[in-house]
Every structure is written in structure tokens, then in C-alpha cells.
Amino acid sequence: MANGESGTGRSAPTEYVRFQAAVPNERGHFTGVFGLVNNLGRAGRLDPEEERFRRANNAWYDAAYTDPSTVDPSVYDPAVHPGAAAWFKPTATHLLERIDGYLDVLAAHGVAYETLRSAAPGRVIYEDDVQVVVVPAEPRGRPGGEPGSVGEEPAGVSG
């Protein structure tokens, strides 16, 4: 069978993936994996090796794909798009390959995270070749969630 086809001859739905906090922040938002690691860095909680990893990989991600807010400054505005969140397309394998390093940092600091997978994570408000930004049907909901914990497998990056 060709990639993306099911036994019925119909294309299988695209399954997007998001890595995020297992617990919402004070605003009810589930911070993404990059934001979680950047928060640790800004708080001075990373050791020198983790900080080097964060800076080098953030720079790599910044060069590798578009920050949606540079295309549409309102994309993450909670008044305009409540609960907006970025999800990787499954074809973004070159971007997904580096996520494990971020997850290792979170695990080392006891930050619980989870992996979300969904064919329909919400209403698409931005899309490019590697990601979508969606507003979920329920802004505080977690479509396709697999509750995660430290050590389980769980988007601009700068910070």
C-alpha cells in the first residue's frame, strides 16, 4: 500500500502531533515544548550543557521553519484566536527528529508533558509545509490527548 492509504483505497487522515505541558498554565493554556524549555532557561534553571542545547537548537528551528506570528501577528492573540496552538504535520520529520532533546530537558527537570495526536485538532488559522496553527473546538480542551508524565514521549522557538 502507498504511504497514507488505508486498505479501503481511501487516504488515511493526516495525524498532526503536538508536544505540550500536561497541566495548563495560569491562563489555562497548555504551553508547548519549546516554551516549556525556554521558560526553564529564562528562569536560570538549565545547566550550562542544557542551555547550550537550548540556544543551538532554538537557532536551528528558527532557521528551519517559519514562526507563524511573523506571517500573521494576531495568530496567537488570545482575543482573536483563543487557545491557538501549533501542531507539527507528520511529514515534518526533520523537525520532529530533534524534539527528543527538548523532552530530555523537561524530564531532567521534572516537567510533565504529553503528546497529542489528532487528525482534526481544530479550526486551521495558519498552515505551511510543516505545521498548522489551530483554534481548538474547545479552547481549553486537548483533542487526541495521551496523558503523559515525565519520561514519556510528548512550536517560533526563540527565547
N, C-alpha and C positions, 0 to 999 in steps of 0.2 A: 504494500500500500504506500502511496505517496505521503510525504510528510503533511500533516494537517487533515488527512482524510480519515473518515471512520469506515467501518465495514459496510455501511449503508450507501456509500457513494457520496454522501454529503460531507462537506467540510466540517471538521471539528471546530467548535468555537475557540477563539483565541482566549487563552487564560493569562491575564495580567498578574503581576506579582508586586507586592509592596512589603517592605520591612519597616516595622514601626514599634513604638512603645507599647507594652502590654497594658499600661494604665494611662488614662488621659491626664493631661496637664491641668493646671488651674483654670484654663479657659475651656476645658472639655475636648481639646484636640489631642489626637494621638500623634506625637512628634515622630517624624521619620528617622531612619537610621543615621543619616548624615547629621541631622540636627541634634540627635542624642549625643553623638561623639563630639560634635562641635561644642555643645554645652559643657561637656566634661573638660574640654580644652580651655574654654573661656573661664571656667571655674578653677583652673590650675590643678586639676586632679590627675592629669596624664603624666606618666613618667617620660623622661626625655625620648626614649625609643617610640613610645606611643604618639608623642607629639610630632616627631619626625614623620611617622607613618601618616598621621592625620594631615599634616601640611602637604606632603608629597602627593598623597592620593587625592586630596581635595583639588590640588592644582591639576592633576591628571584628569579627574572628572570634569572640572571646569573647561578644560580644553577639548574633551571628548564629546560633550553634548551640550545642547542649548539649555540655559536656565530659562524656563518659561516666563518668568517675570521680566526678562529683558525684551520679550516679544510683546507681552501684554502685562503692563504694570499692575493691573487690577486682578490678575488671575488668582492670587492668594488673599485678596481683600475680603475679610470675613463679612463685611456689609454687603458686598456684591456677590460673592461666592462662598457662602458659609460651609465650612468643613472641607474646602477644596484640598485635594491631596494628589500627589504624583504617584503613578504606578508604572513600573517597567513593562514594556512589551516583552513577550517571551523570546523574540528574535534579538534582543539586546544582550546577547551572550557575552560580548566583550566587556560590557558594563557590569553584568551580574557576576562575572568571574572574580571581581575584586571585593565584593561585598563581605566575604568571609573575614577579611582582616578587620573590618568595622565591627562585625559581630563578635570577634575575639576580644576586642577592646571593651565592648559592652559587658561580655561575660566576666572579664577580669575585674570589672568594677561593680558587679552585682546588679547591673541594669537589666531588668526583664524586658524582653522584646518578643515579637511574634511575626510570623509570616502569614500574609494574607494572599489568597489566590482567588480570582474571580473572573468569569467570562463577561460579567456585566457589573463593574464596580460602581457605576453611577453615570450621571449625565456628563459627557465629554465637553470640556470647555477649552481644551488645548490639546493638540496632538502633533507629534512629529514622528520621525522614523524609529525612535527608541522608547517613547513614553507617551502616556496620556495624563492629563490632569483632569480629575473628575470632581463633581459635587455629588456626594452620595445621596441616594433617595432619602435616607435619614441621616442628617449631618453628623450625628454622634454615633451612628451605627458602624459596624465592622463587617461588610459583606465578605463572605468566604473565609472568615477568621479561623485560624487554628491556634487556640490559646497556647502561648509559648512561655518558656521560662528561660532563665539563664542557661546558656549552653545548647539550647535547641536552635535549629535553623530559623531565622526570622525571614527625596531625590533632589537649582543650584546647591551646590555643595559648600561653597566658601564659608569661612568663618573663623 
